[in-house]
Amino acid sequence: MNKSAVCERPGWTARRVEKYLVVEHARTLHGFYGRYTEYEYSLPQILEVEKSPAWRKGAAKYLKVPTEDLDGRIAEIYAKREADHAVAVARAAAVSEELKAKKETERAEIERLAATVKGGLLRIGCRHPLSDGWRTFQISEVLEYVDFADRRGRIDGDYVREFYRLWSAGAGYCNRKGVLRRIIIPVKIRLIRILVYLAKRDEWVYGVGLDGEQKRVLYFETPFGQASFHLMPYEGFGCPQYPGAWSNIRNSDQVLIQLFDSFHVSKLSSANFRGV
């Protein structure tokens, strides 16, 4: 900051300028190259000032070089600065390319997941994108429900456990995830069909009854205890009337986990017996 630049500030009187420069001069008396009598204090400005003998002597002392080597040392400083700048520019360019590649990869992954979600929702019969009437669900929120609804293969305790985990996450009238339950309703229907088949085959007691809140429920008396499913108004027709009542125990998940695991244990035991 020189005197002419300060004087250009609006409202600055000559006395105010002098008071400012006295403080500034005292603050910048020891600059990058040691003592000098100019008001400039940043490195570019220091190198541009008139190199008086006093300035050269102070600069040489600060840089710890003979006065005759001062110009060469200053040239080295400039060369190093330019080299560092070139390295910084190259590094920034490399980082920029790396970030660009990373963003492209992330975008491709998001597009792949979005296609997975869209295809899964259409197969299940849900519209895409899925919304609760206020906002649209993000891919990450819907993905695990779609993946589970699309899962094929054997039904065991882990499958039942995952179903109840996702189903419970959407419990409650004010829960936003309640909308996601519709994605795995086909899984619920699949489990009910299997249980109805087993009940008819093994002559279990089953049927439609009411719970404590007078809601329609499909009950099954399995070898591991009572299991039940709440029914929508249009579900359960064609099933017999349940002669019993609710056991007042909320453990259908544990009952079905044991039931479906027992099928695979018995098959494994039979296979081991035949191999003996």
C-alpha positions in Angstrom: 0.0 0.0 0.0 1.6 3.3 -1.1 0.8 6.8 -0.2 -0.9 7.7 -3.5 -3.2 4.6 -3.3 -4.2 5.6 0.3 -4.9 9.2 -0.8 -7.4 8.0 -3.4 -9.7 6.6 -0.7 -12.8 8.8 -0.4 -13.0 10.9 2.8 -9.3 10.4 3.8 -7.6 13.7 4.7 -3.9 14.3 4.4 -3.5 14.0 8.2 -5.4 10.7 8.3 -3.2 9.4 5.5 0.0 10.3 7.4 -1.3 8.6 10.6 -2.2 5.5 8.7 1.1 5.3 6.9 3.1 5.7 10.1 1.4 2.7 11.6 1.6 0.7 8.4 5.3 1.6 8.0 6.1 0.4 11.5 4.2 -2.8 10.9 5.9 -3.5 7.6 9.4 -2.3 8.5 10.7 -5.9 8.5 9.4 -7.3 5.3 10.3 -10.3 3.2 13.8 -9.2 2.5 14.5 -7.4 5.8 14.6 -3.6 6.5 13.5 -1.3 3.7 12.0 2.2 3.6 9.2 1.7 1.2 5.5 1.3 2.2 4.9 -1.8 0.0 5.1 -5.1 1.9 3.9 -8.0 -0.3 6.5 -10.0 -2.2 5.6 -8.9 -5.8 5.6 -5.3 -4.7 8.9 -5.6 -2.8 10.6 -7.1 -5.9 9.3 -4.2 -8.0 10.5 -1.4 -5.8 13.7 0.5 -6.7 16.6 -1.6 -5.6 18.6 1.0 -3.7 21.9 0.1 -2.0 20.2 0.1 1.4 17.5 -2.2 0.1 20.0 -4.5 -1.6 22.1 -4.7 1.6 19.0 -5.5 3.7 17.8 -8.1 1.2 21.1 -9.8 1.0 21.4 -10.0 4.7 17.9 -11.4 5.0 18.6 -14.0 2.3 22.0 -14.7 3.8 23.8 -14.3 0.5 26.6 -11.8 -0.7 25.2 -8.7 -2.2 26.7 -9.6 -5.6 24.7 -12.9 -5.6 21.4 -11.2 -4.7 20.1 -11.0 -8.3 20.9 -14.6 -8.9 19.1 -15.6 -5.6 16.1 -13.5 -6.6 16.0 -15.2 -10.0 16.1 -18.6 -8.2 13.2 -17.6 -6.1 11.2 -16.6 -9.1 12.2 -19.8 -10.9 11.1 -21.9 -7.9 7.9 -20.0 -7.7 7.1 -20.6 -11.3 8.0 -24.3 -11.0 5.8 -24.7 -7.9 3.0 -22.9 -9.7 3.4 -25.3 -12.7 3.3 -28.3 -10.3 0.3 -26.9 -8.6 -1.5 -26.4 -11.9 -0.7 -29.9 -13.1 -1.8 -31.4 -9.8 -5.0 -29.4 -9.9 -5.6 -30.7 -13.4 -5.0 -34.3 -12.4 -7.3 -33.9 -9.4 -9.9 -32.4 -11.7 -9.7 -35.3 -14.1 -9.9 -37.7 -11.2 -13.0 -36.0 -9.8 -14.5 -35.9 -13.2 -13.9 -39.7 -13.7 -15.3 -40.4 -10.2 -18.4 -38.3 -10.9 -18.9 -40.2 -14.2 -18.6 -43.5 -12.4 -21.1 -42.4 -9.7 -23.5 -41.1 -12.3 -23.3 -44.4 -14.2 -24.0 -46.3 -11.0 -26.9 -44.1 -10.1 -28.4 -44.6 -13.6 -27.9 -48.4 -13.2 -29.6 -48.4 -9.8 -32.4 -46.1 -11.1 -33.0 -48.6 -14.0 -33.1 -51.5 -11.4 -35.6 -49.6 -9.3 -37.8 -48.7 -12.2 -37.8 -52.2 -13.6 -38.6 -53.7 -10.2 -41.4 -51.3 -9.5 -43.0 -52.0 -12.9 -42.7 -55.8 -12.4 -44.3 -55.5 -9.0 -47.1 -53.3 -10.3 -46.1 -50.0 -8.6 -45.8 -46.8 -10.5 -42.4 -45.1 -11.0 -41.2 -42.9 -9.5 -42.7 -43.9 -6.1 -44.3 -41.1 -4.2 -46.2 -40.7 -0.9 -48.2 -37.8 -2.3 -45.8 -35.2 -1.0 -42.4 -36.1 -2.2 -40.7 -38.7 -4.3 -38.7 -41.4 -2.6 -35.0 -41.5 -3.3 -33.3 -44.5 -5.0 -31.5 -45.5 -1.9 -34.8 -45.7 0.1 -36.6 -47.8 -2.5 -33.7 -50.1 -3.6 -33.6 -52.6 -0.8 -37.4 -53.1 -1.0 -37.2 -53.6 -4.7 -34.2 -56.0 -4.4 -36.1 -58.0 -1.8 -39.4 -58.2 -3.8 -37.4 -59.3 -6.8 -35.5 -62.0 -4.9 -36.1 -65.5 -6.1 -34.9 -68.9 -4.7 -35.6 -70.7 -1.5 -37.6 -69.3 1.3 -35.9 -69.9 4.7 -35.6 -68.2 8.0 -33.4 -65.4 6.7 -35.9 -64.6 4.0 -38.7 -64.4 6.5 -36.6 -62.3 8.9 -35.8 -59.8 6.1 -39.5 -59.6 5.2 -40.5 -58.7 8.7 -37.6 -56.2 9.1 -38.7 -54.3 6.0 -42.4 -54.6 6.9 -41.8 -53.3 10.4 -39.8 -50.3 9.0 -43.0 -49.2 7.3 -45.3 -49.5 10.3 -47.5 -46.6 11.5 -49.9 -44.3 9.8 -47.5 -41.3 9.9 -44.5 -43.3 8.8 -43.3 -42.2 5.3 -41.9 -45.7 4.8 -45.4 -47.1 5.1 -45.8 -46.3 1.4 -42.9 -48.7 0.7 -44.9 -51.6 2.1 -46.8 -51.9 -1.1 -43.5 -53.0 -2.8 -43.3 -56.1 -0.7 -47.0 -57.0 -0.6 -46.3 -59.7 -3.3 -43.9 -61.3 -0.8 -46.7 -61.3 1.9 -49.1 -62.9 -0.6 -46.4 -65.4 -1.5 -46.0 -66.4 2.1 -49.7 -66.7 2.7 -50.1 -68.9 -0.4 -47.4 -71.3 0.9 -49.0 -71.4 4.4 -52.5 -72.1 2.9 -51.0 -74.9 0.9 -49.2 -76.4 3.9 -52.3 -76.0 6.1 -54.4 -77.9 3.6 -51.8 -80.5 3.1 -51.0 -81.1 6.7 -54.5 -80.4 8.0 -53.5 -77.4 10.2 -56.3 -75.3 11.7 -56.5 -72.0 9.9 -59.0 -69.4 8.8 -60.1 -65.8 8.9 -61.0 -64.3 12.3 -60.9 -61.0 14.1 -58.3 -59.5 16.3 -58.8 -57.3 19.4 -59.6 -54.3 17.2 -62.1 -56.2 15.1 -59.9 -56.3 12.1 -59.8 -59.3 9.8 -56.9 -61.5 10.3 -55.8 -64.8 8.7 -54.6 -67.2 11.4 -52.5 -70.4 11.0 -51.9 -72.9 13.8 -48.5 -74.2 12.8 -46.4 -76.9 14.7 -44.4 -74.0 16.1 -47.3 -71.8 17.2 -49.8 -69.4 15.9 -49.0 -67.1 13.0 -51.2 -64.4 11.6 -51.5 -61.8 8.9 -53.8 -58.8 8.8 -55.9 -58.8 5.7 -57.0 -56.0 3.4 -60.8 -55.8 2.8 -60.5 -57.6 -0.5 -58.3 -60.5 0.8 -59.0 -63.8 2.5 -62.2 -64.7 0.7 -62.4 -68.4 0.1 -60.7 -69.2 3.4 -62.7 -70.9 6.2 -63.7 -69.1 9.4 -61.1 -69.4 12.2 -62.6 -71.3 15.1 -60.1 -70.0 17.7 -58.9 -66.6 18.8 -55.7 -64.6 18.8 -53.1 -65.9 21.2 -52.2 -62.3 22.3 -48.5 -63.1 21.4 -46.9 -61.0 18.7 -44.4 -63.6 17.5 -45.5 -64.5 14.0 -42.1 -63.7 12.7 -40.3 -66.1 15.0 -42.9 -68.9 14.4 -42.4 -68.6 10.6 -38.6 -68.4 10.9 -38.6 -71.7 12.8 -41.1 -73.2 10.4 -39.3 -72.4 7.2 -35.9 -73.3 8.6 -37.3 -76.7 9.7 -38.1 -77.6 6.1 -34.4 -77.1 5.1 -33.1 -78.8 8.2 -35.3 -81.9 7.5 -34.2 -82.0 3.9 -30.5 -81.7 4.9 -31.0 -84.5 7.4 -32.6 -86.7 4.9 -29.8 -86.1 2.4 -27.2 -86.9 5.0 -29.1 -90.1 6.0 -29.2 -91.3 2.4 -25.5 -90.7 2.1 -24.6 -92.8 5.1 
